[in-house]
Amino acid sequence: MRCVHILLLTAWTVTHCLKTENEVSGWVGGSLSIPCHYNPNDKGHVKYWCKGWQWHSCKIIKQSDSPEKGDTRISIQDDKDRSVFVVSLSGLTKADSGPYWCGIKISEDGAFLRLKVTGPSNLWVDETVITGQEGGSVSIQCYYTPEFEDHMKFLCRGMEWSSCEILVQSGARSSKGNVTLRDDKKERVFTVSLSKLEIKESGYYWCAVEKRGVKKGTSIDFRIFASPYLWTNKSLIHFQKGGSVSFQCHYNKDYKDQVKSWCKGSEWSSCDTIRWSDREKVTLADNIKQTFFTISVNGLEIEDSGDYWCSVKKKGISKGVHMELRVNASSSYLWTNTSLIIGQAGEAVTPIVIIIKNTKIT
């Protein structure tokens, strides 16, 4: 923190204080936000961001009274209520490395920091362009390096990194609406799941982390289409206890060589993948030529009822489509009132009455 004390003729002392990180690192192609904290007395003054080793000769790159001017990759936002202005940089290059200053026009000094842009990313995704289908579900894995294990992770939405809206974050706000976030510190990956997708949710998203007030993010282009990538012909299946059932999960040809699975749970983000250890109970057969996989379940029990998801996974991105299985307690959907009928030759007999319960599959 740097503080400048100005002694006025009225004997009042005004203190101008600026505080920021001493050193910040980013990666080529990434984005980051740097907070510059100031004294509340300076909230009405112009804030700026400049580059150079010497304070008095540094080149002003962006300032709060004309944010539209200068490098379009850089933005400055002044939060007067919190006495902090935030400088956001996107599309980082190695040329962005160097010495910078947070400054206030009325002040005689600034807060110095060094920015270092390196090659490999310490926050990344397997795919930067992700597609989903209307009404479907998608899970995105965001990987990070050990330095971020104990720090906040979040997903935000917006074309620009500097103004993206936080949708969900680790901790107390790990679930909001149709979006959830789960952080696996052991594997150093946080997974963001979105369900009941709508076309209007297409756009740019950011996997992001925050450490000591500095936010870093990597962008994702998320595109949602009306045509399905994964679907079933039966979203609701009724069957009887003790019976067997088979159904097909169809997929786009782009997924024929990818991993398929079936999981159980009311929410896509937390469904448990069915293990195939008991081959006599559940089997999965993938027909790559016809682009569908078949799930077969034998010896149905009442507890098998519930919500399930057909799922495919490609390069760390999982997609799912919902279905529901209901197992009825009735021993059969088809029966006669008697299994043995006796008649006399030459005489009529009452026809067998076959009763079929509602077996409609929707």
C-alpha positions as CSV (number, residue, x, y, z in Angstrom):
1,M,0.0,0.0,0.0
2,R,1.2,3.5,-0.9
3,C,-0.2,6.5,1.0
4,V,0.5,10.1,0.2
5,H,-0.3,12.8,2.8
6,I,-1.0,16.3,1.6
7,L,-0.9,19.1,4.1
8,L,-3.4,21.8,3.1
9,L,-3.3,25.5,4.2
10,T,-6.3,24.7,6.3
11,A,-4.2,22.3,8.4
12,W,-6.3,19.4,7.2
13,T,-4.4,16.3,6.1
14,V,-5.8,14.3,3.1
15,T,-4.5,10.8,2.7
16,H,-4.5,9.1,-0.8
17,C,-4.0,5.4,-0.5
18,L,-3.8,2.8,-3.3
19,K,-3.3,-0.9,-2.7
20,T,-3.0,-3.8,-5.2
21,E,-1.1,-7.1,-5.6
22,N,2.7,-6.9,-6.0
23,E,2.8,-9.5,-8.7
24,V,0.1,-11.1,-10.9
25,S,0.5,-13.9,-13.4
26,G,-1.6,-14.9,-16.3
27,W,-1.3,-17.2,-19.4
28,V,-1.4,-16.6,-23.1
29,G,-4.9,-16.3,-24.4
30,G,-6.4,-16.1,-20.8
31,S,-8.1,-13.3,-19.0
32,L,-7.7,-11.7,-15.5
33,S,-9.1,-8.9,-13.4
34,I,-6.9,-6.9,-11.0
35,P,-8.5,-4.9,-8.1
36,C,-7.0,-1.5,-7.1
37,H,-8.2,-0.4,-3.7
38,Y,-8.3,3.3,-2.8
39,N,-9.3,5.7,0.0
40,P,-13.1,6.5,0.0
41,N,-12.1,10.2,-0.1
42,D,-11.0,9.6,-3.7
43,K,-14.2,8.1,-5.1
44,G,-15.0,11.2,-7.1
45,H,-11.6,11.3,-8.9
46,V,-10.5,9.8,-12.2
47,K,-8.8,6.4,-11.9
48,Y,-6.4,5.0,-14.5
49,W,-4.0,2.1,-15.5
50,C,-0.6,2.7,-16.9
51,K,2.5,0.8,-18.0
52,G,6.1,1.6,-17.3
53,W,8.8,1.3,-14.6
54,Q,8.6,4.9,-13.5
55,W,5.5,6.4,-12.1
56,H,5.9,9.9,-13.6
57,S,6.7,8.6,-17.1
58,C,4.4,5.5,-17.4
59,K,2.0,5.4,-20.4
60,I,-1.7,5.6,-19.5
61,I,-3.5,2.8,-21.2
62,K,-7.0,3.2,-19.8
63,Q,-8.8,5.6,-17.5
64,S,-12.3,5.7,-15.9
65,D,-13.5,8.9,-17.5
66,S,-13.0,7.6,-21.1
67,P,-13.2,3.8,-20.8
68,E,-14.0,3.4,-24.5
69,K,-10.6,4.7,-25.6
70,G,-7.4,2.7,-25.9
71,D,-6.9,-1.0,-26.1
72,T,-10.2,-2.8,-26.4
73,R,-8.9,-5.9,-24.6
74,I,-8.6,-3.8,-21.4
75,S,-11.4,-2.3,-19.4
76,I,-11.6,-0.3,-16.2
77,Q,-14.6,-0.3,-13.8
78,D,-14.9,1.9,-10.7
79,D,-17.0,0.5,-7.9
80,K,-17.3,3.6,-5.7
81,D,-19.4,1.8,-3.1
82,R,-16.6,-0.6,-2.3
83,S,-13.8,2.0,-3.0
84,V,-12.1,-0.2,-5.6
85,F,-11.6,0.0,-9.3
86,V,-11.0,-3.2,-11.3
87,V,-8.8,-3.5,-14.4
88,S,-9.7,-6.4,-16.6
89,L,-7.5,-7.8,-19.4
90,S,-8.5,-10.4,-21.9
91,G,-6.7,-12.2,-24.8
92,L,-3.4,-12.0,-22.9
93,T,-0.1,-12.1,-24.9
94,K,3.5,-12.3,-23.7
95,A,3.9,-8.7,-24.8
96,D,1.5,-7.8,-22.0
97,S,4.1,-8.8,-19.4
98,G,5.7,-5.9,-17.6
99,P,5.4,-3.2,-14.9
100,Y,2.1,-1.4,-14.3
101,W,0.6,1.1,-12.0
102,C,-2.9,1.7,-10.5
103,G,-3.4,5.5,-10.3
104,I,-5.7,8.3,-9.3
105,K,-5.4,11.6,-11.0
106,I,-5.3,13.7,-7.8
107,S,-2.7,11.5,-6.2
108,E,1.1,12.0,-6.4
109,D,1.8,8.3,-6.5
110,G,0.4,5.0,-7.5
111,A,0.3,1.3,-6.6
112,F,3.0,-0.7,-8.5
113,L,2.6,-4.3,-9.7
114,R,4.3,-6.6,-12.1
115,L,2.3,-8.7,-14.6
116,K,3.8,-11.9,-15.9
117,V,2.2,-13.7,-18.9
118,T,3.4,-17.3,-19.3
119,G,2.8,-20.0,-22.0
120,P,0.9,-22.9,-20.4
121,S,-2.4,-22.2,-18.8
122,N,-3.1,-22.9,-15.2
123,L,-6.8,-23.0,-15.8
124,W,-8.2,-24.8,-18.9
125,V,-10.9,-26.8,-20.5
126,D,-10.7,-29.7,-23.0
127,E,-12.9,-27.9,-25.5
128,T,-13.4,-24.2,-26.0
129,V,-16.5,-24.7,-28.2
130,I,-19.2,-26.8,-26.6
131,T,-22.6,-27.7,-28.1
132,G,-25.8,-28.8,-26.4
133,Q,-29.3,-29.6,-27.3
134,E,-32.5,-27.8,-26.2
135,G,-34.0,-29.5,-23.2
136,G,-30.8,-31.5,-22.6
137,S,-28.0,-31.4,-20.1
138,V,-24.3,-30.7,-20.2
139,S,-21.4,-31.0,-17.8
140,I,-18.2,-29.0,-18.3
141,Q,-14.9,-29.9,-16.5
142,C,-12.6,-26.9,-15.7
143,Y,-9.1,-28.0,-14.7
144,Y,-6.7,-25.9,-12.5
145,T,-3.2,-26.1,-11.0
146,P,-2.4,-26.7,-7.3
147,E,-2.1,-23.0,-6.5
148,F,-5.9,-22.6,-6.8
149,E,-7.0,-25.7,-4.7
150,D,-8.3,-23.7,-1.8
151,H,-9.6,-20.7,-3.6
152,M,-13.0,-19.8,-5.1
153,K,-14.0,-21.2,-8.4
154,F,-17.0,-19.8,-10.4
155,L,-18.8,-19.8,-13.8
156,C,-19.8,-16.5,-15.3
157,R,-21.6,-15.6,-18.5
158,G,-21.0,-12.7,-20.9
159,M,-19.4,-11.7,-24.1
160,E,-16.8,-9.6,-22.3
161,W,-14.7,-11.0,-19.4
162,S,-14.8,-7.6,-17.6
163,S,-18.6,-7.6,-17.3
164,C,-19.5,-11.3,-17.2
165,E,-22.2,-12.2,-14.7
166,I,-21.4,-14.8,-12.0
167,L,-23.9,-17.6,-12.3
168,V,-22.6,-20.0,-9.7
169,Q,-19.6,-20.3,-7.5
170,S,-18.0,-22.8,-5.1
171,G,-19.1,-22.7,-1.5
172,A,-22.5,-21.4,-0.4
173,R,-23.6,-20.5,-3.9
174,S,-22.7,-23.9,-5.5
175,S,-26.2,-24.3,-7.0
176,K,-28.5,-21.7,-8.6
177,G,-31.4,-22.5,-10.9
178,N,-30.4,-25.1,-13.5
179,V,-26.6,-24.6,-12.9
180,T,-24.5,-26.4,-10.3
181,L,-20.8,-26.5,-9.5
182,R,-18.8,-29.2,-7.8
183,D,-15.1,-28.8,-6.9
184,D,-13.0,-31.9,-6.7
185,K,-9.8,-30.6,-5.0
186,K,-8.1,-34.0,-5.1
187,E,-8.3,-34.2,-8.9
188,R,-8.0,-30.4,-9.2
189,V,-11.1,-30.0,-11.4
190,F,-14.4,-28.3,-10.9
191,T,-17.4,-29.5,-12.9
192,V,-20.2,-27.1,-13.9
193,S,-23.5,-28.8,-14.9
194,L,-26.3,-27.2,-16.8
195,S,-29.7,-28.9,-17.2
196,K,-33.0,-28.1,-19.0
197,L,-31.1,-26.1,-21.6
198,E,-32.8,-23.4,-23.6
199,I,-31.7,-21.8,-26.9
200,K,-31.4,-18.4,-25.3
201,E,-28.7,-19.7,-23.0
202,S,-26.2,-19.9,-25.9
203,G,-23.3,-17.5,-25.6
204,Y,-19.9,-17.0,-24.0
205,Y,-19.1,-18.4,-20.6
206,W,-16.0,-18.3,-18.4
207,C,-14.5,-20.9,-16.1
208,A,-12.8,-18.8,-13.5
209,V,-10.9,-18.7,-10.2
210,E,-10.3,-16.0,-7.7
211,K,-7.2,-15.7,-5.5
212,R,-6.6,-12.7,-3.2
213,G,-9.0,-10.6,-5.1
214,V,-7.4,-11.4,-8.5
215,K,-9.8,-13.2,-10.9
216,K,-8.6,-15.3,-13.8
217,G,-10.7,-17.0,-16.4
218,T,-10.8,-19.0,-19.6
219,S,-13.6,-18.6,-22.2
220,I,-16.1,-21.1,-23.5
221,D,-18.3,-20.7,-26.6
222,F,-21.5,-22.5,-25.6
223,R,-23.9,-23.2,-28.5
224,I,-27.4,-24.8,-27.9
225,F,-29.3,-26.3,-30.9
226,A,-32.9,-27.4,-31.3
227,S,-31.8,-30.6,-33.2
228,P,-30.9,-33.4,-30.8
229,Y,-27.4,-34.8,-30.2
230,L,-28.8,-37.5,-27.8
231,W,-32.4,-38.7,-27.4
232,T,-34.7,-41.5,-26.5
233,N,-38.0,-42.6,-28.1
234,K,-39.4,-43.2,-24.6
235,S,-39.1,-40.6,-21.9
236,L,-41.4,-42.5,-19.5
237,I,-41.4,-46.3,-19.2
238,H,-43.8,-48.4,-17.1
239,F,-43.1,-52.0,-16.3
240,Q,-43.9,-54.7,-13.8
241,K,-41.9,-56.0,-10.8
242,G,-39.8,-59.0,-11.7
243,G,-39.9,-58.3,-15.4
244,S,-37.3,-57.1,-17.8
245,V,-37.0,-54.0,-20.0
246,S,-34.8,-52.8,-22.8
247,F,-34.7,-49.4,-24.4
248,Q,-32.5,-47.5,-26.8
249,C,-30.6,-44.2,-26.4
250,H,-29.9,-42.7,-29.8
251,Y,-26.9,-40.3,-30.4
252,N,-25.4,-38.2,-33.1
253,K,-22.8,-39.9,-35.3
254,D,-20.1,-37.6,-33.8
255,Y,-20.3,-39.7,-30.6
256,K,-20.1,-43.2,-32.1
257,D,-16.6,-43.7,-30.8
258,Q,-17.1,-42.0,-27.4
259,V,-18.0,-43.3,-23.9
260,K,-21.7,-44.0,-23.2
261,S,-23.2,-44.5,-19.8
262,W,-26.4,-44.6,-17.9
263,C,-26.9,-42.9,-14.5
264,K,-29.6,-42.6,-11.9
265,G,-30.7,-39.5,-10.0
266,S,-33.3,-36.7,-10.0
267,E,-30.7,-34.1,-11.0
268,W,-28.2,-34.4,-13.9
269,S,-25.4,-32.8,-11.9
270,S,-25.5,-35.4,-9.2
271,C,-26.7,-38.6,-10.8
272,D,-24.8,-41.8,-10.0
273,T,-23.4,-43.7,-13.0
274,I,-24.7,-47.3,-13.0
275,R,-21.8,-49.7,-12.6
276,W,-21.7,-52.8,-14.8
277,S,-20.3,-55.2,-12.2
278,D,-23.6,-57.1,-12.1
279,R,-24.0,-58.1,-15.7
280,E,-27.0,-60.2,-15.0
281,K,-28.9,-57.1,-13.7
282,V,-28.0,-54.4,-16.2
283,T,-26.2,-54.4,-19.5
284,L,-25.3,-51.7,-22.1
285,A,-24.7,-52.7,-25.7
286,D,-23.5,-50.0,-28.1
287,N,-24.5,-50.3,-31.8
288,I,-22.0,-48.0,-33.4
289,K,-23.3,-48.7,-37.0
290,Q,-26.9,-47.8,-36.1
291,T,-25.8,-45.0,-33.6
292,F,-27.7,-46.1,-30.5
293,F,-26.9,-48.0,-27.4
294,T,-29.3,-50.3,-25.6
295,I,-29.9,-50.5,-21.9
296,S,-31.3,-53.8,-20.6
297,V,-32.5,-54.3,-17.0
298,N,-33.5,-57.7,-15.6
299,G,-35.3,-58.7,-12.4
300,L,-36.9,-55.3,-11.9
301,E,-37.6,-54.2,-8.3
302,I,-39.7,-51.4,-7.0
303,E,-36.6,-49.6,-5.9
304,D,-35.4,-49.5,-9.5
305,S,-38.1,-46.8,-10.1
306,G,-36.7,-43.3,-10.6
307,D,-35.1,-40.8,-12.9
308,Y,-32.3,-41.9,-15.2
309,W,-30.1,-40.3,-17.8
310,C,-28.6,-41.6,-21.0
311,S,-25.2,-40.0,-21.3
312,V,-22.3,-39.6,-23.7
313,K,-18.9,-38.1,-23.0
314,K,-16.5,-36.6,-25.5
315,K,-13.2,-34.8,-24.5
316,G,-14.3,-34.2,-20.9
317,I,-17.8,-32.9,-21.9
318,S,-20.7,-35.0,-20.7
319,K,-24.2,-34.7,-22.2
320,G,-27.4,-36.3,-21.0
321,V,-31.0,-36.8,-21.8
322,H,-33.6,-37.6,-19.1
323,M,-36.0,-40.6,-18.8
324,E,-38.1,-42.0,-16.1
325,L,-38.6,-45.7,-15.2
326,R,-41.6,-46.7,-13.1
327,V,-41.8,-50.3,-11.7
328,N,-45.3,-51.4,-10.6
329,A,-45.9,-53.9,-7.9
330,S,-48.4,-56.0,-9.9
331,S,-46.9,-59.3,-10.8
332,S,-48.0,-59.0,-14.4
333,Y,-49.7,-56.7,-16.9
334,L,-51.3,-59.7,-18.7
335,W,-53.3,-62.5,-17.2
336,T,-56.4,-64.8,-17.4
337,N,-59.0,-65.5,-14.7
338,T,-58.0,-69.2,-14.9
339,S,-55.2,-71.1,-16.4
340,L,-57.3,-74.3,-17.0
341,I,-60.7,-74.4,-18.8
342,I,-62.7,-77.6,-19.2
343,G,-65.4,-78.0,-21.9
344,Q,-67.5,-80.8,-23.5
345,A,-67.3,-81.8,-27.1
346,G,-70.0,-80.2,-29.2
347,E,-70.8,-77.5,-26.7
348,A,-69.8,-73.9,-26.5
349,V,-67.5,-72.5,-23.9
350,T,-67.2,-69.0,-22.6
351,P,-64.1,-67.3,-24.3
352,I,-61.1,-66.6,-22.2
353,V,-61.1,-63.0,-21.0
354,I,-57.7,-61.4,-21.4
355,I,-57.2,-58.3,-19.3
356,I,-54.4,-55.9,-20.2
357,K,-53.5,-53.1,-17.9
358,N,-52.4,-49.7,-19.3
359,T,-49.0,-50.3,-20.8
360,K,-48.8,-47.0,-22.7
361,I,-45.2,-45.9,-23.1
362,T,-44.8,-42.2,-23.8
